[in-house]
């Protein structure tokens, strides 16, 4: 996906497979998650991602949330699963609404993820690894008001 504008009432991009690329896109959602990527060697490069959270996150029994085959109940602008070697670079991620997100990016079963040169507004943390198989190398990411400890 390149050079697209995507507006959605919920999840805007859900890609499964190897070597997918989302580049130079503007992605706007009214909800809690904008992008979900599954598969090795995907890339999320130079995008503008805007998540407008107008309501609190749904409770666990709410069936309106897309199911990603996971037991995790956390929300983030970018959801990564089974994605070794993923690159998240040069994105502008903005989370707006009634409350900050705990994290901008969630990783599940995703080792060796590269997160660099991103600008994030509205999240308390850059990313969270949800299991022992996930790891990330975060470098030169900017928070609107300061830096995260892992940078």
PyMOL commands that set and color helices and strands:
alter all, ss='L'
color gray80, all
select strands_A, chain A and resi 5-8+13-16+21-23+26-30+35-38+43-45+48-53+78-81+87-89+92-97+101-108+113-116+119-121+123-129+136-139+142-143
alter strands_A, ss='S'
color yellow, strands_A
deselect
rebuild
show_as cartoon
